[in-house]
Amino acid sequence: MKTTANQPSLKRSLDNLLQIDSYGIPEAQVDEAMNRAQMRILPFVYGSLTALFVAYALIQFFFLREPGADLMTAVALVSAVVLGVVCYALLQGKIRARWAEPLTAVLALIVFASIQLRLFLTADPKQVANLALFIFAVSVLFISTRWYLLMLLVAFAGLLHAVLSFPDYPDWRFFIVVMLAAAASGLVAHVGRVRAFRHTEILRIVERQQRQELRRRNLQLRTSIAVGQRIVSILDLEELLDQIADLVWEQYRVYYVGVFLPQERSRHMTAGAEAGRAVADGPLQLQAGLTGHVGWVLANGETLVVPDVRKDPRYVSDEKAPHTCGELLLPLKMGDRVLGVLDLQSEQPGRYAPDEIPAFQLLADQIAVALENARLYAQVKAFNQELEQKVAERTQSLQEAYARLERLDKTKTDFITIASHEMLTPLTIVNFNSQMFLEDEAIRANSYYLKWAEGIQRGTARMQAVVDSMLDVARIDSQSLELYPAPLDLPFLVRQVSKRFQESLQERQIKLVMSPMAGVPEIEADAEAMQKVFYHLLVNAIKYTPDGGEIWVDGRPLPMQLADGRPIDGVEIVVADTGIGIAPEIQDLIFEKFFQTGEVMLHSSGKTAFKGGGSGLGLAIVRGIIEAHHGRIRVESAGCDEDLCPGSRFYINLPLKQPTDGSFNNTFTASR
């Protein structure tokens, strides 16, 4: 009972002795790799022993002529034939790797039988010394400790048999000590070899997996870039959608590819393009929300990986191909806007692993850029058609209006050329690469590289802001600015916007005084648009106020009057500063697009630096948004003087309610 109880403990000790870090590789896979490696060595071992047995037979027959030489010669030749046949089978690859250890045991037993045969035919107990050599030899042949221990038992059984056969031999104690020493040294050699062998095979498996993963990632990245380069220059939306679906299917060969776009002013989506083996007769009509996968991604703007759609609670059978199991859905986003959803479906469950998402996300980002380019192109195309129609209808008596329309047309043409072809596409590429740099561990570990990468990202963000401003101006000029009026607490909004400048104000030591504006009532206005208004006004005030100056923001209820004399309720917000002021002759021009005071090339690159440069669009956007809300903006200043700093005051007048029937326009004035 004691021996039985100790056996598991001994086994655990041996297992712990051989235990090494497997790097997450399954034990069965490591064992299989070790067996294959052993099989690569066995042909050489079998071939070598075949030659040794043939040489032994010849030496025994012609030179030694020991007692029983004829039998030993015959046994050696038979052993050589057996070993040669097995060697040939190994070379032909006809034996599976799992037989590596048993074949090694067969080899060892043939050698052991030869040693025992010579011992008893020669009746020389000194031949027992060969068993010590046998023990050490098998220690480096076997990769399994169980097989090695079995061979030790066989060797000591041979020793015991020899002791019993020659009991009168006086030196048995010496041979027993030699055998024990050989067993101990053999065990050390066996453990060291097996650990090294096992560790080598584990590292080989890890390296092979890493190489395969690297090749797979590289292929995905190259494919995504190739697809993106082909679609980014297509400006026709219908052609673009078809190209996206076809190209993605050609490159990835998924079961189904769908590009879903939201409908205008609706929560429904339509499959703009589809490809694959499971395309239905008509496009799918889906609804954004929490029940369907496509709708969920559109509503939340997040990537969704579904290993098995049948086990997902958001599963809706109507939006799936017949045999879909695994699914990957990626939002097509530009900034915070979700332009659509790219849906990849597979017949295999778990087809899309989480580590594949970055490569697919790159593809989705490039598709989003292509969609945005196509949308902008369609808008500008419509703008140009509208302008051409208006210009065609003008007469010679409206020459001034015609010239203004011509300038607007050139502005829009220049805008789309810069934004669509020269800025948006390379800006996206730069932004993507800067993100890749910031996520790279080697770059984050190097402070110099990290500083450069962060600088690139900051520059990209600032350029994106310029592009956004140009888009706002284009929408204002084309009267396509979409507003969604809702009740708005104007003082609260102004305070929230001002918080974005706390760091700049502290750095410039400028004091911002916010009046409580307790009497200012709620107005109907678009909150996002009004944020832009006060953002640009505060930027302008900070930019032209010297360090240590002050800025005030105040407001009050103020009735307004329509052009026909009818009064309406309104509010007035004042943004004042102790800056350098504005010359009277340019107080109307500062609200024009791209107008800047002073030498543009001498301006600082800082957005809130003193007299810092800018795009010249901020105040134009402010006026456009205010007038779109049926309001009015004006400026008062005693003049421009950098020494006396007379300051300037911007007055914004807005009605409390927005019209629903077009009963009034922008030609009203504030009552004083």
C-alpha positions as CSV (number, residue, x, y, z in Angstrom):
1,M,0.0,0.0,0.0
2,K,2.9,2.3,0.7
3,T,4.5,1.7,-2.7
4,T,1.2,2.3,-4.4
5,A,0.6,5.6,-2.6
6,N,4.1,6.8,-3.6
7,Q,3.7,6.1,-7.3
8,P,1.6,9.2,-8.1
9,S,4.0,11.3,-6.1
10,L,6.9,10.0,-8.1
11,K,5.1,10.6,-11.4
12,R,4.3,14.2,-10.3
13,S,7.9,14.7,-9.4
14,L,9.1,13.6,-12.8
15,D,6.4,15.6,-14.6
16,N,7.5,18.7,-12.6
17,L,11.1,18.0,-13.4
18,L,10.3,18.0,-17.2
19,Q,7.8,20.9,-17.0
20,I,8.7,24.0,-19.1
21,D,6.8,27.0,-20.4
22,S,4.7,25.8,-23.4
23,Y,3.7,29.4,-24.4
24,G,0.1,28.2,-24.7
25,I,0.8,25.4,-27.1
26,P,-1.4,22.3,-26.4
27,E,0.4,19.3,-24.9
28,A,-0.8,17.0,-27.7
29,Q,0.6,19.3,-30.4
30,V,4.1,19.5,-28.6
31,D,4.1,15.6,-28.3
32,E,3.3,15.2,-32.0
33,A,6.0,17.7,-33.0
34,M,8.6,15.8,-30.8
35,N,7.5,12.5,-32.4
36,R,8.0,13.9,-35.8
37,A,11.4,15.2,-34.9
38,Q,12.3,11.7,-33.5
39,M,11.2,10.1,-36.7
40,R,13.6,12.3,-38.6
41,I,16.5,11.0,-36.5
42,L,15.5,7.3,-36.5
43,P,16.5,6.5,-40.2
44,F,20.1,7.5,-39.3
45,V,20.1,5.5,-36.1
46,Y,18.6,2.4,-37.7
47,G,21.0,2.7,-40.7
48,S,24.0,3.1,-38.4
49,L,23.1,0.1,-36.3
50,T,22.4,-1.9,-39.4
51,A,26.0,-1.3,-40.5
52,L,27.3,-2.0,-37.0
53,F,25.6,-5.3,-36.8
54,V,26.9,-6.3,-40.2
55,A,30.4,-5.3,-39.1
56,Y,30.0,-7.2,-35.8
57,A,28.9,-10.3,-37.6
58,L,32.0,-10.2,-39.9
59,I,34.4,-9.5,-37.1
60,Q,32.9,-12.3,-35.0
61,F,33.0,-14.8,-37.9
62,F,36.5,-14.0,-39.2
63,F,38.4,-12.7,-36.2
64,L,37.0,-13.2,-32.7
65,R,35.6,-16.8,-33.1
66,E,34.3,-16.6,-29.5
67,P,32.2,-19.5,-28.2
68,G,28.9,-19.5,-30.0
69,A,30.3,-17.3,-32.8
70,D,28.2,-19.0,-35.4
71,L,24.9,-18.3,-33.5
72,M,26.0,-14.7,-32.6
73,T,26.9,-14.1,-36.3
74,A,23.5,-15.4,-37.5
75,V,21.6,-13.3,-34.9
76,A,23.6,-10.2,-35.8
77,L,22.8,-10.7,-39.5
78,V,19.2,-11.3,-38.8
79,S,19.1,-8.1,-36.6
80,A,20.8,-6.2,-39.4
81,V,18.1,-7.3,-41.9
82,V,15.3,-6.4,-39.5
83,L,16.9,-3.0,-38.8
84,G,17.5,-2.4,-42.5
85,V,13.9,-3.2,-43.4
86,V,12.6,-0.7,-40.7
87,C,15.2,1.9,-42.0
88,Y,13.8,1.5,-45.5
89,A,10.2,1.9,-44.3
90,L,11.2,5.0,-42.4
91,L,12.9,6.5,-45.4
92,Q,9.8,5.9,-47.5
93,G,7.6,7.6,-44.9
94,K,5.4,4.6,-44.4
95,I,5.4,4.7,-40.6
96,R,3.4,7.3,-38.7
97,A,5.1,9.7,-36.2
98,R,3.2,8.2,-33.2
99,W,5.3,5.0,-33.6
100,A,8.6,6.9,-32.9
101,E,9.0,5.8,-29.3
102,P,7.9,2.1,-29.9
103,L,10.4,1.9,-32.8
104,T,13.1,3.3,-30.6
105,A,12.2,0.6,-28.0
106,V,12.4,-2.1,-30.7
107,L,15.9,-0.9,-31.5
108,A,17.0,-0.9,-27.9
109,L,15.6,-4.4,-27.3
110,I,17.5,-5.8,-30.3
111,V,20.7,-4.3,-28.9
112,F,19.8,-5.6,-25.4
113,A,19.2,-9.1,-26.8
114,S,22.5,-9.1,-28.6
115,I,24.3,-8.1,-25.4
116,Q,22.6,-10.8,-23.4
117,L,23.2,-13.4,-26.0
118,R,27.0,-12.7,-26.0
119,L,27.0,-12.7,-22.2
120,F,25.6,-16.2,-21.9
121,L,27.3,-17.7,-25.0
122,T,30.8,-16.6,-23.8
123,A,29.9,-17.3,-20.1
124,D,32.0,-14.2,-19.3
125,P,30.3,-12.1,-16.5
126,K,32.5,-9.1,-17.5
127,Q,30.2,-8.7,-20.5
128,V,27.7,-7.2,-18.0
129,A,29.6,-3.9,-18.5
130,N,27.9,-3.6,-21.8
131,L,24.7,-3.1,-20.0
132,A,26.0,0.1,-18.5
133,L,26.8,1.4,-22.0
134,F,23.3,0.3,-23.0
135,I,21.7,2.3,-20.1
136,F,23.6,5.5,-21.1
137,A,22.8,5.0,-24.8
138,V,19.1,4.7,-24.3
139,S,19.1,7.8,-22.1
140,V,19.8,9.9,-25.2
141,L,17.6,7.9,-27.6
142,F,14.2,8.2,-25.9
143,I,12.1,11.4,-25.6
144,S,9.6,9.7,-23.2
145,T,10.7,9.2,-19.6
146,R,8.3,6.2,-19.3
147,W,10.0,4.4,-22.1
148,Y,13.5,5.3,-20.7
149,L,12.5,3.9,-17.2
150,L,11.2,0.8,-18.9
151,M,14.5,0.2,-20.6
152,L,16.2,0.8,-17.2
153,L,14.1,-2.0,-15.7
154,V,15.0,-4.3,-18.7
155,A,18.7,-3.5,-18.2
156,F,18.6,-4.2,-14.4
157,A,16.5,-7.4,-15.1
158,G,19.4,-8.5,-17.4
159,L,21.8,-7.7,-14.6
160,L,19.8,-9.7,-12.1
161,H,19.6,-12.6,-14.5
162,A,23.3,-12.5,-14.9
163,V,23.9,-12.5,-11.1
164,L,21.6,-15.5,-10.7
165,S,23.3,-17.3,-13.6
166,F,26.9,-16.7,-12.3
167,P,26.5,-16.6,-8.5
168,D,30.2,-17.4,-7.8
169,Y,31.6,-14.4,-9.6
170,P,33.3,-12.2,-7.0
171,D,33.0,-8.7,-8.6
172,W,29.2,-8.3,-8.8
173,R,29.2,-5.4,-6.3
174,F,31.5,-3.5,-8.6
175,F,29.2,-4.0,-11.6
176,I,26.2,-3.1,-9.6
177,V,27.8,0.2,-8.6
178,V,28.7,0.8,-12.3
179,M,25.1,0.1,-13.4
180,L,23.7,2.5,-10.7
181,A,26.2,5.2,-11.7
182,A,25.3,4.7,-15.4
183,A,21.5,4.8,-14.5
184,A,22.0,8.1,-12.5
185,S,24.1,9.8,-15.2
186,G,21.8,8.5,-17.9
187,L,18.8,10.0,-16.1
188,V,20.5,13.4,-15.9
189,A,21.4,13.2,-19.5
190,H,17.9,12.1,-20.5
191,V,16.2,14.9,-18.5
192,G,18.5,17.5,-19.9
193,R,18.1,16.3,-23.5
194,V,14.3,16.0,-23.2
195,R,13.9,19.5,-21.7
196,A,16.1,21.0,-24.4
197,F,14.4,18.9,-27.1
198,R,10.9,19.9,-25.9
199,H,11.8,23.6,-25.5
200,T,13.2,23.6,-29.0
201,E,10.1,22.1,-30.5
202,I,7.9,24.5,-28.6
203,L,9.9,27.5,-29.9
204,R,9.7,26.0,-33.4
205,I,5.9,25.8,-33.2
206,V,5.6,29.3,-31.8
207,E,7.9,30.7,-34.5
208,R,5.9,28.9,-37.2
209,Q,2.6,30.2,-35.8
210,Q,4.0,33.7,-35.6
211,R,5.2,33.5,-39.2
212,Q,1.8,32.3,-40.4
213,E,0.1,35.1,-38.4
214,L,2.5,37.7,-39.8
215,R,1.9,36.5,-43.4
216,R,-1.9,36.5,-42.8
217,R,-1.8,40.0,-41.3
218,N,0.4,41.3,-44.1
219,L,-1.9,39.8,-46.7
220,Q,-4.9,41.4,-45.0
221,L,-3.2,44.8,-44.8
222,R,-2.0,44.7,-48.5
223,T,-5.5,43.6,-49.6
224,S,-7.2,46.4,-47.7
225,I,-4.8,49.0,-49.1
226,A,-5.2,47.7,-52.6
227,V,-9.0,47.7,-52.3
228,G,-8.9,51.2,-50.8
229,Q,-6.7,52.6,-53.6
230,R,-9.1,51.3,-56.2
231,I,-12.3,52.7,-54.7
232,V,-11.1,56.0,-53.3
233,S,-10.9,57.7,-56.8
234,I,-14.5,56.7,-57.7
235,L,-16.9,59.6,-57.3
236,D,-20.1,58.3,-58.7
237,L,-22.0,56.9,-55.7
238,E,-23.9,54.1,-57.5
239,E,-20.7,52.9,-59.2
240,L,-18.8,53.2,-56.0
241,L,-21.1,51.0,-54.0
242,D,-21.1,48.2,-56.6
243,Q,-17.3,48.4,-56.8
244,I,-17.0,48.2,-53.0
245,A,-19.1,45.0,-52.8
246,D,-17.5,43.3,-55.7
247,L,-13.9,44.1,-54.7
248,V,-14.4,43.0,-51.1
249,W,-16.0,39.8,-52.3
250,E,-13.2,39.1,-54.8
251,Q,-10.5,39.7,-52.2
252,Y,-11.9,37.9,-49.2
253,R,-14.3,35.4,-50.8
254,V,-16.8,35.7,-48.0
255,Y,-20.3,34.2,-48.2
256,Y,-22.1,37.6,-48.4
257,V,-21.0,41.2,-48.6
258,G,-23.5,44.1,-48.1
259,V,-23.0,47.8,-47.9
260,F,-26.0,49.4,-46.1
261,L,-26.8,53.1,-46.2
262,P,-29.3,55.0,-44.1
263,Q,-32.2,56.7,-45.9
264,E,-32.6,60.4,-45.7
265,R,-34.6,61.5,-42.6
266,S,-35.5,58.0,-41.8
267,R,-34.3,55.2,-39.5
268,H,-34.5,52.7,-42.3
269,M,-31.5,51.3,-44.2
270,T,-31.2,49.9,-47.7
271,A,-28.5,47.5,-49.1
272,G,-26.9,49.9,-51.5
273,A,-24.8,47.1,-53.0
274,E,-24.5,43.3,-52.4
275,A,-22.1,40.6,-53.6
276,G,-21.4,36.9,-52.9
277,R,-23.0,33.6,-53.2
278,A,-26.1,34.5,-51.2
279,V,-27.4,37.7,-52.8
280,A,-31.2,37.9,-52.6
281,D,-33.5,38.9,-55.5
282,G,-34.1,42.4,-53.9
283,P,-32.1,44.6,-51.6
284,L,-32.8,44.2,-47.9
285,Q,-34.8,46.9,-46.1
286,L,-33.7,47.1,-42.4
287,Q,-34.4,49.4,-39.5
288,A,-31.7,50.9,-37.2
289,G,-32.2,49.9,-33.6
290,L,-31.3,47.2,-31.1
291,T,-32.8,44.1,-32.6
292,G,-30.8,43.7,-35.9
293,H,-27.1,43.5,-36.2
294,V,-26.8,46.0,-39.0
295,G,-29.2,48.4,-37.3
296,W,-27.4,48.0,-34.0
297,V,-24.1,49.0,-35.6
298,L,-25.6,52.0,-37.4
299,A,-27.3,53.2,-34.1
300,N,-24.2,52.7,-31.9
301,G,-21.4,53.3,-34.4
302,E,-19.3,50.4,-33.1
303,T,-17.8,47.3,-34.7
304,L,-19.7,44.1,-34.0
305,V,-18.2,40.5,-34.2
306,V,-20.7,37.7,-34.0
307,P,-19.2,34.2,-33.8
308,D,-22.6,32.5,-34.3
309,V,-25.6,34.6,-35.3
310,R,-28.0,32.0,-34.0
311,K,-26.8,32.5,-30.5
312,D,-26.9,36.3,-30.5
313,P,-30.0,38.0,-29.0
314,R,-29.9,40.7,-31.6
315,Y,-30.3,38.2,-34.4
316,V,-32.9,38.9,-37.0
317,S,-33.4,36.2,-39.7
318,D,-34.6,38.7,-42.3
319,E,-31.2,40.4,-42.6
320,K,-29.2,37.2,-43.0
321,A,-28.3,35.0,-45.9
322,P,-29.7,31.5,-45.7
323,H,-26.6,29.8,-44.3
324,T,-24.9,32.6,-42.4
325,C,-23.1,31.6,-39.2
326,G,-20.3,34.0,-38.5
327,E,-20.7,37.8,-39.1
328,L,-18.5,40.9,-39.0
329,L,-20.1,44.4,-39.2
330,L,-18.1,47.6,-39.4
331,P,-19.4,51.1,-39.2
332,L,-18.4,53.4,-42.1
333,K,-17.6,56.5,-40.1
334,M,-16.3,60.0,-40.8
335,G,-15.6,61.6,-37.5
336,D,-18.7,61.1,-35.3
337,R,-21.0,60.5,-38.3
338,V,-21.9,56.9,-39.4
339,L,-22.3,56.9,-43.1
340,G,-23.3,53.3,-43.4
341,V,-22.4,49.7,-42.4
342,L,-20.2,47.1,-44.1
343,D,-21.6,43.6,-43.5
344,L,-19.4,40.5,-44.0
345,Q,-21.2,37.2,-43.5
346,S,-19.6,33.7,-43.5
347,E,-20.9,30.1,-43.5
348,Q,-18.4,29.2,-40.9
349,P,-19.0,30.0,-37.2
350,G,-16.2,32.0,-35.6
351,R,-14.8,33.0,-39.0
352,Y,-13.8,36.5,-37.8
353,A,-11.3,36.6,-35.0
354,P,-10.9,39.8,-32.9
355,D,-7.3,40.2,-34.0
356,E,-8.4,40.6,-37.6
357,I,-10.5,43.7,-36.8
358,P,-7.7,46.3,-37.3
359,A,-7.1,45.2,-40.9
360,F,-10.9,45.2,-41.7
361,Q,-11.3,48.5,-39.9
362,L,-8.7,50.0,-42.2
363,L,-10.7,48.8,-45.1
364,A,-13.9,50.3,-43.6
365,D,-12.2,53.7,-43.0
366,Q,-11.1,53.8,-46.6
367,I,-14.6,53.0,-47.8
368,A,-15.9,55.7,-45.6
369,V,-13.5,58.2,-47.2
370,A,-14.6,57.1,-50.6
371,L,-18.3,57.4,-49.7
372,E,-17.7,60.9,-48.3
373,N,-15.8,61.9,-51.4
374,A,-18.7,60.7,-53.6
375,R,-21.2,62.5,-51.4
376,L,-19.3,65.7,-51.6
377,Y,-18.8,65.3,-55.3
378,A,-22.6,64.8,-55.7
379,Q,-23.3,67.9,-53.6
380,V,-20.8,70.1,-55.5
381,K,-22.1,68.7,-58.8
382,A,-25.6,69.7,-57.7
383,F,-24.3,73.1,-56.5
384,N,-22.7,73.7,-59.8
385,Q,-25.8,72.7,-61.8
386,E,-27.9,75.0,-59.7
387,L,-25.4,77.9,-60.1
388,E,-25.2,77.3,-63.9
389,Q,-29.0,77.4,-64.1
390,K,-29.2,80.6,-62.0
391,V,-26.4,82.3,-64.1
392,A,-28.2,81.3,-67.3
393,E,-31.3,83.1,-66.1
394,R,-29.6,86.3,-65.1
395,T,-29.7,89.3,-67.4
396,Q,-27.2,92.0,-68.1
397,S,-29.0,94.3,-65.6
398,L,-28.0,91.8,-62.8
399,Q,-24.3,91.9,-63.7
400,E,-23.2,92.4,-60.1
401,A,-25.3,89.5,-58.9
402,Y,-23.9,87.4,-61.7
403,A,-20.3,88.3,-60.7
404,R,-21.1,87.2,-57.1
405,L,-22.5,83.9,-58.3
406,E,-19.4,83.4,-60.4
407,R,-17.2,84.0,-57.4
408,L,-19.3,81.5,-55.4
409,D,-19.0,79.0,-58.1
410,K,-15.2,79.4,-58.2
411,T,-15.1,79.1,-54.4
412,K,-17.1,75.9,-54.4
413,T,-15.0,74.5,-57.3
414,D,-11.8,75.4,-55.4
415,F,-13.2,74.0,-52.2
416,I,-14.2,70.6,-53.7
417,T,-10.8,70.4,-55.5
418,I,-8.9,71.0,-52.2
419,A,-11.2,69.1,-49.8
420,S,-12.0,66.1,-51.9
421,H,-8.8,65.4,-53.9
422,E,-6.0,67.2,-52.1
423,M,-7.0,67.2,-48.4
424,L,-9.5,64.6,-47.3
425,T,-7.8,61.5,-48.9
426,P,-4.2,62.3,-47.8
427,L,-5.5,63.7,-44.5
428,T,-7.1,60.3,-43.8
429,I,-4.0,58.4,-44.7
430,V,-1.8,60.7,-42.5
431,N,-4.3,60.3,-39.6
432,F,-4.3,56.5,-40.0
433,N,-0.6,56.3,-40.1
434,S,-0.3,58.6,-37.1
435,Q,-2.7,56.3,-35.2
436,M,-0.6,53.3,-36.2
437,F,2.5,55.1,-34.9
438,L,0.9,55.9,-31.6
439,E,-0.3,52.3,-31.1
440,D,3.1,50.9,-31.9
441,E,4.9,49.8,-28.7
442,A,8.4,50.5,-30.1
443,I,7.4,54.1,-30.9
444,R,5.6,54.7,-27.6
445,A,8.7,53.4,-25.8
446,N,10.9,56.1,-27.6
447,S,10.1,59.6,-26.3
448,Y,11.4,61.3,-29.4
449,Y,9.4,59.2,-31.8
450,L,6.3,59.5,-29.6
451,K,6.7,63.3,-29.5
452,W,6.9,63.4,-33.4
453,A,3.9,61.0,-33.7
454,E,1.8,63.2,-31.3
455,G,2.8,66.3,-33.3
456,I,1.6,64.7,-36.5
457,Q,-1.7,63.7,-34.9
458,R,-2.2,67.3,-33.6
459,G,-1.5,68.7,-37.0
460,T,-3.9,66.3,-38.6
461,A,-6.7,67.3,-36.1
462,R,-6.1,70.9,-36.8
463,M,-6.3,70.4,-40.6
464,Q,-9.5,68.4,-40.1
465,A,-11.0,71.4,-38.3
466,V,-10.1,73.6,-41.3
467,V,-11.7,71.1,-43.7
468,D,-14.8,71.1,-41.5
469,S,-14.9,74.9,-41.5
470,M,-14.7,74.9,-45.3
471,L,-17.6,72.4,-45.4
472,D,-19.7,74.7,-43.1
473,V,-19.0,77.7,-45.4
474,A,-19.9,75.6,-48.5
475,R,-23.2,74.6,-46.9
476,I,-23.9,78.2,-45.9
477,D,-23.2,79.6,-49.3
478,S,-25.3,76.9,-51.0
479,Q,-28.1,77.4,-48.5
480,S,-27.9,73.7,-47.7
481,L,-27.1,74.2,-44.0
482,E,-29.5,71.9,-42.1
483,L,-30.7,73.2,-38.8
484,Y,-32.7,71.4,-36.2
485,P,-34.2,74.0,-33.8
486,A,-35.0,72.9,-30.3
487,P,-35.4,74.7,-26.9
488,L,-31.9,76.0,-26.0
489,D,-30.5,77.5,-22.8
490,L,-28.1,80.0,-24.4
491,P,-26.2,81.1,-21.2
492,F,-25.6,77.5,-20.3
493,L,-24.3,76.7,-23.8
494,V,-22.0,79.8,-23.8
495,R,-20.5,78.6,-20.4
496,Q,-19.9,75.1,-21.8
497,V,-18.1,76.4,-24.8
498,S,-16.0,78.7,-22.7
499,K,-14.7,75.7,-20.7
500,R,-12.8,74.6,-23.9
501,F,-10.5,77.6,-23.6
502,Q,-9.5,77.4,-19.9
503,E,-6.0,76.2,-20.7
504,S,-5.5,78.9,-23.4
505,L,-6.8,81.6,-21.1
506,Q,-4.6,80.6,-18.3
507,E,-1.6,80.5,-20.6
508,R,-2.3,83.9,-22.0
509,Q,-3.4,85.3,-18.5
510,I,-6.6,86.5,-20.0
511,K,-9.6,87.0,-17.7
512,L,-13.0,85.7,-19.0
513,V,-15.9,87.3,-17.2
514,M,-19.2,85.5,-17.7
515,S,-22.4,87.4,-16.8
516,P,-25.1,85.3,-15.0
517,M,-27.5,86.3,-17.8
518,A,-30.3,85.2,-15.5
519,G,-33.0,87.1,-17.4
520,V,-32.2,85.5,-20.8
521,P,-35.0,83.1,-21.7
522,E,-34.7,79.9,-23.8
523,I,-34.7,80.3,-27.5
524,E,-35.4,77.9,-30.4
525,A,-32.0,77.2,-32.1
526,D,-29.8,74.4,-33.3
527,A,-27.5,73.6,-30.4
528,E,-24.6,72.3,-32.5
529,A,-24.6,75.3,-34.8
530,M,-24.8,77.8,-31.9
531,Q,-21.8,76.1,-30.3
532,K,-19.8,76.9,-33.5
533,V,-21.0,80.5,-33.3
534,F,-19.7,81.2,-29.8
535,Y,-16.6,79.0,-30.3
536,H,-15.5,81.2,-33.2
537,L,-16.4,84.4,-31.4
538,L,-14.3,83.4,-28.3
539,V,-11.4,82.3,-30.5
540,N,-11.5,85.7,-32.3
541,A,-11.6,87.6,-28.9
542,I,-8.7,85.6,-27.4
543,K,-6.6,85.9,-30.6
544,Y,-6.8,89.7,-30.7
545,T,-6.6,90.4,-27.0
546,P,-3.0,90.9,-25.7
547,D,-1.8,88.8,-22.7
548,G,-3.3,90.0,-19.5
549,G,-6.5,91.4,-21.1
550,E,-10.2,90.7,-20.4
551,I,-13.1,89.3,-22.3
552,W,-16.8,89.8,-21.2
553,V,-19.9,87.8,-22.3
554,D,-23.2,89.3,-21.3
555,G,-26.8,88.9,-22.5
556,R,-30.3,90.3,-22.0
557,P,-33.8,90.0,-23.4
558,L,-34.3,92.5,-26.3
559,P,-37.4,92.9,-28.5
560,M,-36.8,92.8,-32.2
561,Q,-38.7,94.4,-35.1
562,L,-39.5,92.9,-38.5
563,A,-39.0,94.9,-41.7
564,D,-42.8,95.6,-41.8
565,G,-42.7,97.0,-38.3
566,R,-44.1,94.0,-36.4
567,P,-42.4,93.4,-33.1
568,I,-41.1,90.0,-32.0
569,D,-39.4,88.7,-28.8
570,G,-35.7,88.3,-29.0
571,V,-32.4,88.2,-27.0
572,E,-29.1,89.9,-27.4
573,I,-25.7,88.4,-26.5
574,V,-22.6,90.6,-26.4
575,V,-19.0,89.3,-26.6
576,A,-16.6,92.2,-25.8
577,D,-12.8,92.3,-25.3
578,T,-10.0,94.7,-24.5
579,G,-8.2,93.7,-27.7
580,I,-6.5,95.8,-30.4
581,G,-9.9,96.6,-32.0
582,I,-11.1,96.7,-35.6
583,A,-10.6,99.5,-38.1
584,P,-13.9,101.0,-39.3
585,E,-13.2,100.4,-42.9
586,I,-13.0,96.6,-42.5
587,Q,-15.8,96.1,-39.9
588,D,-18.1,94.7,-42.7
589,L,-15.3,92.8,-44.4
590,I,-14.4,90.7,-41.4
591,F,-17.5,88.6,-42.0
592,E,-16.4,87.7,-45.5
593,K,-14.9,84.3,-46.3
594,F,-11.1,84.1,-46.1
595,F,-10.7,87.7,-45.0
596,Q,-7.8,88.2,-42.6
597,T,-6.2,91.4,-41.2
598,G,-2.5,92.1,-41.6
599,E,0.1,90.0,-43.5
600,V,-1.2,86.4,-43.6
601,M,2.3,84.9,-43.9
602,L,3.4,86.6,-40.7
603,H,0.6,85.1,-38.6
604,S,1.4,82.6,-35.9
605,S,0.3,79.0,-36.3
606,G,-1.4,79.0,-32.9
607,K,-5.2,79.0,-32.9
608,T,-5.4,81.2,-29.7
609,A,-1.9,82.8,-29.9
610,F,-1.9,86.6,-30.0
611,K,-2.7,87.6,-33.6
612,G,-2.5,84.0,-34.5
613,G,-3.3,82.9,-38.0
614,G,-6.4,81.0,-39.1
615,S,-8.4,80.0,-42.2
616,G,-10.4,83.3,-42.3
617,L,-13.7,81.4,-42.1
618,G,-14.7,81.7,-38.5
619,L,-16.6,85.0,-38.6
620,A,-18.1,84.0,-42.0
621,I,-19.5,80.8,-40.4
622,V,-20.8,82.9,-37.4
623,R,-22.7,85.2,-39.7
624,G,-24.0,82.4,-41.8
625,I,-25.4,80.5,-38.8
626,I,-26.9,83.6,-37.2
627,E,-28.6,84.6,-40.4
628,A,-29.9,81.0,-40.9
629,H,-31.5,81.4,-37.5
630,H,-33.2,84.7,-38.8
631,G,-30.8,86.7,-36.5
632,R,-28.3,89.4,-37.0
633,I,-24.7,90.1,-35.9
634,R,-22.8,93.4,-35.9
635,V,-19.5,94.7,-34.5
636,E,-18.6,98.0,-32.8
637,S,-15.0,99.2,-32.3
638,A,-13.4,102.6,-32.0
639,G,-10.6,101.5,-34.3
640,C,-7.4,99.4,-34.4
641,D,-4.6,100.4,-32.1
642,E,-2.2,97.8,-30.6
643,D,-1.0,100.3,-28.0
644,L,-4.2,101.7,-26.7
645,C,-6.3,98.5,-27.2
646,P,-9.8,100.1,-27.7
647,G,-11.3,96.6,-27.9
648,S,-14.4,95.5,-29.9
649,R,-17.9,94.4,-29.1
650,F,-19.9,91.8,-31.1
651,Y,-23.7,92.0,-30.8
652,I,-25.7,88.8,-31.6
653,N,-29.5,89.3,-31.9
654,L,-31.7,86.2,-32.2
655,P,-35.5,85.6,-32.1
656,L,-37.0,83.5,-29.4
657,K,-39.0,81.4,-31.9
658,Q,-38.1,80.3,-35.3
659,P,-40.7,80.8,-38.1
660,T,-42.7,77.8,-39.4
661,D,-44.4,79.5,-42.3
662,G,-41.8,81.8,-43.7
663,S,-43.6,84.8,-42.3
664,F,-40.4,86.8,-41.6
665,N,-36.8,86.9,-42.9
666,N,-33.4,88.2,-42.0
667,T,-34.3,91.9,-42.4
668,F,-35.4,92.7,-38.9
669,T,-33.6,95.0,-36.4
670,A,-33.1,95.1,-32.7
671,S,-35.2,97.5,-30.7
672,R,-33.2,99.9,-28.5
